């Protein structure tokens, strides 16, 4: 299949997945990345976001369990879809199920020097959900540089009803690198999401791959608007790759 037709078909698959509520994609710490799962690759993620403060205005803790898998057998072009069940301490989550989908290309996909690209959506609510689903669509590009690591930049647009009028769009940016000087199992990253809304943040963290199946990430998240998103939180993210 020619690349142009393949891109058109896969973009249509993503659109259909998003339209049918097909929320955490493969990502950095708290934002998506240009990475995506290949065919038959399945990852279960267990996510915990706990506030450092116990004050009444600290914000709720977040707990999430999700699964993401790939749909295409290509190395340079991938589609992944996923679903998450998440709860927060208070207020109670009206619609605990959210969904995500992503179309991604690898670096050097068409020619050497071409960045990686990804388009997708996450925190998609069910069609008949009574809660205010965030329905965040995004686009990203990334390039890996010697010594420096990988730099990513892009933008997002979400639902005004959930993120607020004039606060539902913004910038996504990140840096990440495998610290091979220490160990190929050690990864460090920083990510940023602009916006005075419930998701705007700066996060720093690192992960350790105990095996090909088990990776644990820990980090700290500083929110742009504490009055909306809550105070600084400690995150742990356990990834389990199947089989």
Secondary structure, 3 states (H helix, E strand, C coil): CCHHHHHHHHHHHHHHHHHCCCCCCCECCCCECCCCCCECCEEEEEEEEEECCCCCCCCCCEEEEEEEEECCCCCCEEEEEEEEEEEECCCCCCCCEEEEEEEEECCCCCCCCCCEEEEEEEEEECCCCCCCCCCEEEEEEEEEECCCEEEEEEEEECCHHHHCCCCCEEEEEEEEEECCCCCCCEEEEEEEECCCCCCCEEEEEEEEECCCCEEEEEEEEEECCHHHHCCCEEEEEEEEEEC
